Structure formats: C-alpha cells, structure tokens
Amino acid sequence: MPHNHSGCMSPRDYFTEQLLTILVCAGMGFVGVQMYRNDMLQHILAPQFHVPVLVGSIGVLVLVALRAAAVWKEAGELQPVGDMGCNVNHVHTADCNHPLPGLPGATADDNVTDTDGHTHDMSWVFARMLILVFPIALFLMGIPNGGFSIERQRKMLGAEVALSDPQEAKRLALDPATAPEAGSEKTEPNGTVTRVLVHPKQVAGQSEPKLVRIREIKPATGEPKYIILPEAGTEMRFNDLADAALDGDKRNAYSGQTAILEGRFSPLGDKQFTLFRLKMTCCGADAVMLKVRIFAQQVPAHPSGEWVRVKGVIQFVQGADGRFNPVLSVADLTDIVPAKVKNEYEF
C-alpha cells in the first residue's frame, strides 16, 4: 500500500532516496525521447511502437517534474528539531514530520523500521538504483546500434539446398505465341547469334497482354540460352514475394514482373545465391528470416553477408517439399551491385 516514508527514516536518507529516484526516472525518460529522435528504436522495436515509447517517455518526464516539485515543497515544510513537540523516546508515526535517528538525543528505540514490516536500509536503495540505471548506461555506450550479428543471421538462415532452374525463359521462348523483335538479331564474330523474343503473357485482371522480352543466345555449337530481360523495375518487399508464393493468383500476377530488392548476400553454387534479411513483427526477439533465391549466369564475388541491390525478373519454383519459392532471374551482373547497409529488419 503506498505510504510516505518521510516519517520513518532520517531526512538525509529519505531525501537521498527521493532525489536518486527522480534522477534515474528523469534519465530513463530522457533516454526514451533520445532513442526516438535518433531512430535507435528501429533496432529493437517495430515502427508501430515507436510513438508509444515517445509518449510514455514524455509522460515519465512530466511525472518526474511533479514529484520533484512535491519533494521540494516537502523539504521546505520539514520541522526544525526544536519544534518536535515530543519526547525523545516516543513512538514515531506518519504524523511526525521531523528528523529521526542520528540527531542528538536519539536512542535505540528510535529505529528505522516502518510499521509495514520493512526497513529502509540505504544499501537496498543504491542496489535498486544500480539496476534502474543500467539501460541508461547502455544508451550512453551507444547501444542498441544494430540488429542481430551476421553470424547469428547465418545460423537463422540455416542449411540451404540449391533449387532447380525454373526454365521459365525457355518455356516462354518456345511458346508458339512468341515472336522475334524486329531488328534485334545480331551475329558475333565467333558465330553466336543473339536476338530478342517477345512473348504476350496474359495476366488475370488485365485486358491487354503483358509483353515479356527474352534474350536468345545461340552459340555456333551447343544449346541456346534464354534470359528474361528485366524492365525498369520497382522496389519490392521480401514479404510481398513470400505472400505471393502462397497464392496461385498472386504467383501468376507477379511472374514476369521486375523487382528490385536489397538484402544480404549468401552465395550458393556458381549460378545462384540467396538474398536475405529479417522481419520484425513486434520486437527483435520475434524476428524471422526472409529470403529470396537469385538465379544468375554467374554469381558475383561479393563477400558473404554484404548488402547488395538486385534487379531481376520474378519467378516461382516449387521445391522438394511442394512449396513454391520466390526467385529472381538476373540478366546481367550489372544488375547486382553493392548497397549501403540498411536496417536489418523489414517491417
């Protein structure tokens, strides 16, 4: 039950406890506001909780100001020793507003045990403050300054199995509806013939077909290669592709579109690698891994874990477990470039 401790402990201890509590609470409120201003909350909380943290921190600062004013007033109303109006050995109650043990004339009967059965030993006060000041100390050290380490993310990524080439480009190229693009055919000195094929893909909900352009490379000897050419592309989220993989209509709508993704690079074989990042729903503790497989004619020599920006054509490949996996087919190495380190989490 809340009660006033000023009548059962010395003024020095009482006001020391109050001032320490005020300072620590003010520090925690200040840290909350600064973490919001410095965008440090993105490392530990999802965006929908950033404003509540700010509001709560401001509320703490308001309460600190009110309590500071109350303690200031209480200190001014403290009765001098000469005005006690009571005997040395009387029983102290909440009605007493004067110093207790430690003053001249105090005896062993003037103990600091409260009537509610607990003591006000200052060692427990300092221990409590030490625990409360811990998050403030972390903030002063610049923590949090990032999400999970790359080693931890690799563990979350787990063991990966190479997917089979979707062969979507070849299927579209051999479709009877596909026709060569006028003026696109070129013959290299080594006898390789390249040309661009155009496939009119019907997309559900659209009256006009979507034109998919495919580069055909026919060497003098050997099998021809087919590469779907990307368009300008739009920034997309990993989670959008993961959701589309679960829905047949979305798979049909997304297939053939050009997506631009940014994430961490993880090589897998000589013609495919994984692009990954984390998704936070509430806080860092519930983060899950999001990943998209990338197919390329050649895997670039980027360090594992480096942030890269990839532009490729969306396709979906069914894995051994029967589930569809989103993949991007990259036409050229120039579509895989280093990117600036971003927030680890996709929200």
Contacts in CASP RR format, 6 or more apart in sequence:
PFRMAT RR
TARGET T0000
AUTHOR 0000-0000-0000
METHOD contacts of the structure
MODEL  1
MPHNHSGCMSPRDYFTEQLLTILVCAGMGFVGVQMYRNDMLQHILAPQFH
VPVLVGSIGVLVLVALRAAAVWKEAGELQPVGDMGCNVNHVHTADCNHPL
PGLPGATADDNVTDTDGHTHDMSWVFARMLILVFPIALFLMGIPNGGFSI
ERQRKMLGAEVALSDPQEAKRLALDPATAPEAGSEKTEPNGTVTRVLVHP
KQVAGQSEPKLVRIREIKPATGEPKYIILPEAGTEMRFNDLADAALDGDK
RNAYSGQTAILEGRFSPLGDKQFTLFRLKMTCCGADAVMLKVRIFAQQVP
AHPSGEWVRVKGVIQFVQGADGRFNPVLSVADLTDIVPAKVKNEYEF
1 116 0 8 1.000
3 94 0 8 1.000
3 114 0 8 1.000
3 116 0 8 1.000
4 94 0 8 1.000
5 14 0 8 1.000
5 17 0 8 1.000
5 114 0 8 1.000
5 120 0 8 1.000
6 14 0 8 1.000
6 74 0 8 1.000
6 97 0 8 1.000
7 14 0 8 1.000
7 92 0 8 1.000
7 93 0 8 1.000
7 94 0 8 1.000
7 96 0 8 1.000
7 97 0 8 1.000
7 100 0 8 1.000
8 92 0 8 1.000
8 94 0 8 1.000
8 100 0 8 1.000
8 112 0 8 1.000
8 113 0 8 1.000
8 114 0 8 1.000
8 115 0 8 1.000
8 120 0 8 1.000
9 100 0 8 1.000
9 112 0 8 1.000
9 114 0 8 1.000
9 120 0 8 1.000
10 99 0 8 1.000
10 100 0 8 1.000
10 101 0 8 1.000
10 102 0 8 1.000
10 103 0 8 1.000
10 112 0 8 1.000
11 75 0 8 1.000
11 78 0 8 1.000
11 99 0 8 1.000
13 112 0 8 1.000
13 120 0 8 1.000
13 122 0 8 1.000
13 125 0 8 1.000
14 120 0 8 1.000
15 71 0 8 1.000
15 75 0 8 1.000
16 122 0 8 1.000
16 125 0 8 1.000
17 120 0 8 1.000
17 122 0 8 1.000
17 125 0 8 1.000
18 67 0 8 1.000
18 71 0 8 1.000
19 71 0 8 1.000
20 125 0 8 1.000
20 126 0 8 1.000
20 129 0 8 1.000
21 67 0 8 1.000
21 129 0 8 1.000
22 64 0 8 1.000
22 67 0 8 1.000
22 68 0 8 1.000
22 71 0 8 1.000
24 129 0 8 1.000
24 132 0 8 1.000
24 133 0 8 1.000
24 136 0 8 1.000
25 60 0 8 1.000
25 63 0 8 1.000
25 64 0 8 1.000
25 67 0 8 1.000
25 132 0 8 1.000
26 60 0 8 1.000
26 61 0 8 1.000
26 64 0 8 1.000
27 136 0 8 1.000
28 57 0 8 1.000
28 60 0 8 1.000
28 132 0 8 1.000
28 135 0 8 1.000
28 136 0 8 1.000
29 56 0 8 1.000
29 57 0 8 1.000
29 58 0 8 1.000
29 59 0 8 1.000
29 60 0 8 1.000
29 61 0 8 1.000
29 64 0 8 1.000
30 57 0 8 1.000
30 61 0 8 1.000
31 57 0 8 1.000
31 135 0 8 1.000
31 136 0 8 1.000
31 139 0 8 1.000
32 53 0 8 1.000
32 54 0 8 1.000
32 57 0 8 1.000
33 54 0 8 1.000
33 57 0 8 1.000
33 58 0 8 1.000
33 61 0 8 1.000
34 40 0 8 1.000
34 139 0 8 1.000
35 41 0 8 1.000
35 53 0 8 1.000
35 139 0 8 1.000
36 50 0 8 1.000
36 51 0 8 1.000
36 53 0 8 1.000
36 54 0 8 1.000
36 57 0 8 1.000
40 139 0 8 1.000
40 142 0 8 1.000
40 144 0 8 1.000
40 145 0 8 1.000
41 49 0 8 1.000
41 50 0 8 1.000
41 53 0 8 1.000
42 50 0 8 1.000
42 343 0 8 1.000
42 345 0 8 1.000
43 144 0 8 1.000
43 145 0 8 1.000
43 146 0 8 1.000
43 147 0 8 1.000
43 284 0 8 1.000
43 343 0 8 1.000
43 344 0 8 1.000
43 345 0 8 1.000
44 144 0 8 1.000
44 283 0 8 1.000
44 284 0 8 1.000
45 53 0 8 1.000
45 280 0 8 1.000
45 282 0 8 1.000
45 283 0 8 1.000
45 284 0 8 1.000
46 280 0 8 1.000
46 281 0 8 1.000
46 282 0 8 1.000
46 283 0 8 1.000
46 345 0 8 1.000
46 347 0 8 1.000
47 347 0 8 1.000
49 282 0 8 1.000
49 283 0 8 1.000
77 97 0 8 1.000
78 97 0 8 1.000
78 98 0 8 1.000
78 99 0 8 1.000
79 97 0 8 1.000
79 98 0 8 1.000
80 98 0 8 1.000
81 98 0 8 1.000
81 99 0 8 1.000
81 103 0 8 1.000
81 104 0 8 1.000
83 98 0 8 1.000
84 96 0 8 1.000
84 98 0 8 1.000
86 96 0 8 1.000
88 105 0 8 1.000
88 106 0 8 1.000
88 107 0 8 1.000
88 110 0 8 1.000
89 107 0 8 1.000
89 109 0 8 1.000
89 110 0 8 1.000
92 100 0 8 1.000
92 110 0 8 1.000
93 115 0 8 1.000
100 106 0 8 1.000
100 110 0 8 1.000
100 112 0 8 1.000
101 110 0 8 1.000
101 111 0 8 1.000
101 112 0 8 1.000
112 119 0 8 1.000
112 120 0 8 1.000
112 121 0 8 1.000
113 119 0 8 1.000
114 120 0 8 1.000
138 144 0 8 1.000
146 344 0 8 1.000
147 278 0 8 1.000
147 284 0 8 1.000
147 344 0 8 1.000
147 345 0 8 1.000
148 156 0 8 1.000
148 278 0 8 1.000
148 287 0 8 1.000
148 344 0 8 1.000
150 264 0 8 1.000
150 305 0 8 1.000
153 264 0 8 1.000
153 276 0 8 1.000
153 278 0 8 1.000
153 289 0 8 1.000
153 305 0 8 1.000
153 344 0 8 1.000
154 266 0 8 1.000
154 304 0 8 1.000
154 305 0 8 1.000
156 278 0 8 1.000
156 287 0 8 1.000
156 288 0 8 1.000
156 289 0 8 1.000
157 266 0 8 1.000
157 274 0 8 1.000
157 276 0 8 1.000
157 289 0 8 1.000
157 291 0 8 1.000
160 266 0 8 1.000
160 268 0 8 1.000
160 274 0 8 1.000
161 320 0 8 1.000
162 268 0 8 1.000
162 269 0 8 1.000
162 272 0 8 1.000
163 272 0 8 1.000
163 293 0 8 1.000
163 317 0 8 1.000
163 319 0 8 1.000
163 325 0 8 1.000
163 327 0 8 1.000
164 317 0 8 1.000
164 319 0 8 1.000
165 271 0 8 1.000
165 295 0 8 1.000
166 295 0 8 1.000
166 315 0 8 1.000
166 316 0 8 1.000
166 317 0 8 1.000
166 327 0 8 1.000
166 329 0 8 1.000
168 228 0 8 1.000
168 255 0 8 1.000
168 256 0 8 1.000
168 315 0 8 1.000
168 329 0 8 1.000
169 214 0 8 1.000
169 226 0 8 1.000
169 227 0 8 1.000
169 228 0 8 1.000
169 329 0 8 1.000
170 226 0 8 1.000
172 178 0 8 1.000
172 197 0 8 1.000
172 199 0 8 1.000
172 201 0 8 1.000
172 212 0 8 1.000
172 214 0 8 1.000
172 226 0 8 1.000
172 228 0 8 1.000
173 197 0 8 1.000
173 199 0 8 1.000
173 214 0 8 1.000
173 216 0 8 1.000
173 226 0 8 1.000
175 199 0 8 1.000
177 199 0 8 1.000
177 200 0 8 1.000
178 197 0 8 1.000
178 198 0 8 1.000
178 199 0 8 1.000
178 214 0 8 1.000
179 197 0 8 1.000
179 198 0 8 1.000
180 195 0 8 1.000
180 196 0 8 1.000
180 197 0 8 1.000
180 198 0 8 1.000
181 195 0 8 1.000
181 196 0 8 1.000
181 197 0 8 1.000
181 198 0 8 1.000
181 213 0 8 1.000
184 195 0 8 1.000
184 196 0 8 1.000
185 193 0 8 1.000
185 194 0 8 1.000
185 195 0 8 1.000
186 193 0 8 1.000
186 194 0 8 1.000
186 195 0 8 1.000
187 193 0 8 1.000
188 194 0 8 1.000
190 219 0 8 1.000
190 220 0 8 1.000
191 219 0 8 1.000
191 220 0 8 1.000
192 217 0 8 1.000
192 218 0 8 1.000
192 219 0 8 1.000
192 220 0 8 1.000
193 217 0 8 1.000
193 218 0 8 1.000
194 215 0 8 1.000
194 216 0 8 1.000
194 217 0 8 1.000
194 218 0 8 1.000
195 215 0 8 1.000
195 216 0 8 1.000
196 213 0 8 1.000
196 214 0 8 1.000
196 215 0 8 1.000
196 216 0 8 1.000
196 229 0 8 1.000
197 213 0 8 1.000
197 214 0 8 1.000
197 215 0 8 1.000
197 216 0 8 1.000
197 226 0 8 1.000
198 211 0 8 1.000
198 212 0 8 1.000
198 213 0 8 1.000
198 214 0 8 1.000
199 211 0 8 1.000
199 212 0 8 1.000
199 213 0 8 1.000
199 214 0 8 1.000
200 209 0 8 1.000
200 210 0 8 1.000
200 211 0 8 1.000
200 212 0 8 1.000
201 209 0 8 1.000
201 210 0 8 1.000
201 211 0 8 1.000
201 212 0 8 1.000
201 255 0 8 1.000
201 256 0 8 1.000
202 209 0 8 1.000
202 210 0 8 1.000
203 209 0 8 1.000
203 210 0 8 1.000
203 252 0 8 1.000
203 253 0 8 1.000
204 249 0 8 1.000
204 252 0 8 1.000
204 253 0 8 1.000
210 256 0 8 1.000
212 228 0 8 1.000
212 256 0 8 1.000
213 228 0 8 1.000
213 229 0 8 1.000
214 226 0 8 1.000
214 227 0 8 1.000
214 228 0 8 1.000
214 229 0 8 1.000
215 226 0 8 1.000
215 227 0 8 1.000
215 228 0 8 1.000
215 229 0 8 1.000
215 331 0 8 1.000
216 224 0 8 1.000
216 225 0 8 1.000
216 226 0 8 1.000
217 224 0 8 1.000
217 225 0 8 1.000
217 226 0 8 1.000
217 227 0 8 1.000
218 224 0 8 1.000
225 297 0 8 1.000
227 297 0 8 1.000
227 329 0 8 1.000
227 331 0 8 1.000
228 256 0 8 1.000
228 313 0 8 1.000
228 315 0 8 1.000
228 329 0 8 1.000
228 331 0 8 1.000
229 313 0 8 1.000
229 331 0 8 1.000
230 258 0 8 1.000
230 311 0 8 1.000
230 312 0 8 1.000
230 313 0 8 1.000
230 330 0 8 1.000
230 331 0 8 1.000
230 335 0 8 1.000
231 257 0 8 1.000
231 258 0 8 1.000
232 258 0 8 1.000
233 257 0 8 1.000
233 258 0 8 1.000
233 259 0 8 1.000
233 260 0 8 1.000
233 311 0 8 1.000
233 312 0 8 1.000
234 257 0 8 1.000
234 258 0 8 1.000
234 259 0 8 1.000
234 260 0 8 1.000
235 260 0 8 1.000
236 259 0 8 1.000
236 260 0 8 1.000
236 261 0 8 1.000
237 346 0 8 1.000
238 261 0 8 1.000
238 276 0 8 1.000
238 277 0 8 1.000
238 279 0 8 1.000
238 290 0 8 1.000
238 291 0 8 1.000
238 292 0 8 1.000
238 346 0 8 1.000
239 279 0 8 1.000
239 290 0 8 1.000
239 346 0 8 1.000
241 254 0 8 1.000
241 259 0 8 1.000
241 292 0 8 1.000
241 314 0 8 1.000
241 326 0 8 1.000
242 290 0 8 1.000
242 326 0 8 1.000
243 250 0 8 1.000
244 250 0 8 1.000
244 251 0 8 1.000
244 253 0 8 1.000
244 254 0 8 1.000
244 316 0 8 1.000
244 326 0 8 1.000
245 251 0 8 1.000
245 316 0 8 1.000
245 323 0 8 1.000
245 324 0 8 1.000
245 325 0 8 1.000
245 326 0 8 1.000
246 324 0 8 1.000
251 316 0 8 1.000
251 324 0 8 1.000
254 314 0 8 1.000
254 316 0 8 1.000
254 326 0 8 1.000
255 314 0 8 1.000
255 315 0 8 1.000
255 316 0 8 1.000
256 313 0 8 1.000
256 314 0 8 1.000
256 315 0 8 1.000
257 313 0 8 1.000
257 314 0 8 1.000
258 311 0 8 1.000
258 312 0 8 1.000
258 313 0 8 1.000
258 314 0 8 1.000
259 311 0 8 1.000
259 312 0 8 1.000
259 313 0 8 1.000
259 314 0 8 1.000
259 328 0 8 1.000
260 309 0 8 1.000
260 310 0 8 1.000
260 311 0 8 1.000
260 312 0 8 1.000
261 275 0 8 1.000
261 292 0 8 1.000
261 309 0 8 1.000
261 310 0 8 1.000
261 328 0 8 1.000
262 277 0 8 1.000
262 307 0 8 1.000
262 308 0 8 1.000
262 309 0 8 1.000
262 310 0 8 1.000
262 339 0 8 1.000
262 342 0 8 1.000
263 275 0 8 1.000
263 276 0 8 1.000
263 277 0 8 1.000
263 307 0 8 1.000
263 308 0 8 1.000
263 309 0 8 1.000
263 310 0 8 1.000
263 339 0 8 1.000
263 342 0 8 1.000
264 275 0 8 1.000
264 276 0 8 1.000
264 277 0 8 1.000
264 305 0 8 1.000
264 306 0 8 1.000
264 307 0 8 1.000
264 308 0 8 1.000
265 273 0 8 1.000
265 274 0 8 1.000
265 275 0 8 1.000
265 300 0 8 1.000
265 302 0 8 1.000
265 303 0 8 1.000
265 304 0 8 1.000
265 305 0 8 1.000
265 306 0 8 1.000
265 307 0 8 1.000
265 308 0 8 1.000
266 273 0 8 1.000
266 274 0 8 1.000
266 275 0 8 1.000
266 276 0 8 1.000
266 304 0 8 1.000
266 305 0 8 1.000
267 273 0 8 1.000
267 299 0 8 1.000
267 302 0 8 1.000
267 304 0 8 1.000
268 274 0 8 1.000
268 293 0 8 1.000
269 299 0 8 1.000
270 298 0 8 1.000
270 299 0 8 1.000
271 295 0 8 1.000
271 296 0 8 1.000
271 297 0 8 1.000
271 298 0 8 1.000
271 299 0 8 1.000
272 293 0 8 1.000
272 294 0 8 1.000
272 295 0 8 1.000
272 296 0 8 1.000
272 299 0 8 1.000
273 293 0 8 1.000
273 294 0 8 1.000
273 296 0 8 1.000
273 299 0 8 1.000
274 291 0 8 1.000
274 292 0 8 1.000
274 293 0 8 1.000
274 294 0 8 1.000
275 291 0 8 1.000
275 292 0 8 1.000
275 293 0 8 1.000
275 294 0 8 1.000
275 308 0 8 1.000
275 310 0 8 1.000
275 328 0 8 1.000
276 289 0 8 1.000
276 290 0 8 1.000
276 291 0 8 1.000
276 292 0 8 1.000
277 290 0 8 1.000
277 344 0 8 1.000
277 345 0 8 1.000
277 346 0 8 1.000
278 287 0 8 1.000
278 288 0 8 1.000
278 289 0 8 1.000
278 290 0 8 1.000
278 344 0 8 1.000
278 345 0 8 1.000
278 346 0 8 1.000
279 287 0 8 1.000
279 288 0 8 1.000
279 289 0 8 1.000
279 290 0 8 1.000
279 345 0 8 1.000
279 346 0 8 1.000
279 347 0 8 1.000
280 286 0 8 1.000
280 287 0 8 1.000
280 345 0 8 1.000
280 346 0 8 1.000
280 347 0 8 1.000
281 288 0 8 1.000
284 345 0 8 1.000
287 345 0 8 1.000
290 346 0 8 1.000
292 326 0 8 1.000
292 327 0 8 1.000
292 328 0 8 1.000
293 317 0 8 1.000
293 325 0 8 1.000
293 326 0 8 1.000
293 327 0 8 1.000
293 328 0 8 1.000
294 310 0 8 1.000
294 312 0 8 1.000
294 327 0 8 1.000
294 328 0 8 1.000
294 330 0 8 1.000
294 336 0 8 1.000
295 315 0 8 1.000
295 327 0 8 1.000
295 328 0 8 1.000
295 329 0 8 1.000
295 330 0 8 1.000
296 329 0 8 1.000
296 330 0 8 1.000
296 333 0 8 1.000
296 336 0 8 1.000
297 330 0 8 1.000
297 332 0 8 1.000
297 333 0 8 1.000
298 333 0 8 1.000
300 308 0 8 1.000
300 333 0 8 1.000
300 336 0 8 1.000
302 308 0 8 1.000
302 336 0 8 1.000
302 338 0 8 1.000
306 338 0 8 1.000
307 338 0 8 1.000
307 339 0 8 1.000
307 340 0 8 1.000
307 341 0 8 1.000
307 342 0 8 1.000
308 336 0 8 1.000
308 337 0 8 1.000
308 338 0 8 1.000
308 339 0 8 1.000
309 336 0 8 1.000
309 337 0 8 1.000
309 338 0 8 1.000
309 339 0 8 1.000
310 328 0 8 1.000
310 330 0 8 1.000
310 335 0 8 1.000
310 336 0 8 1.000
311 328 0 8 1.000
311 330 0 8 1.000
311 335 0 8 1.000
311 336 0 8 1.000
312 328 0 8 1.000
312 329 0 8 1.000
312 330 0 8 1.000
312 331 0 8 1.000
312 335 0 8 1.000
313 328 0 8 1.000
313 329 0 8 1.000
313 331 0 8 1.000
314 326 0 8 1.000
314 327 0 8 1.000
314 328 0 8 1.000
315 326 0 8 1.000
315 327 0 8 1.000
315 328 0 8 1.000
315 329 0 8 1.000
316 324 0 8 1.000
316 325 0 8 1.000
316 326 0 8 1.000
316 327 0 8 1.000
317 324 0 8 1.000
317 325 0 8 1.000
317 327 0 8 1.000
318 324 0 8 1.000
318 325 0 8 1.000
319 325 0 8 1.000
330 336 0 8 1.000
END
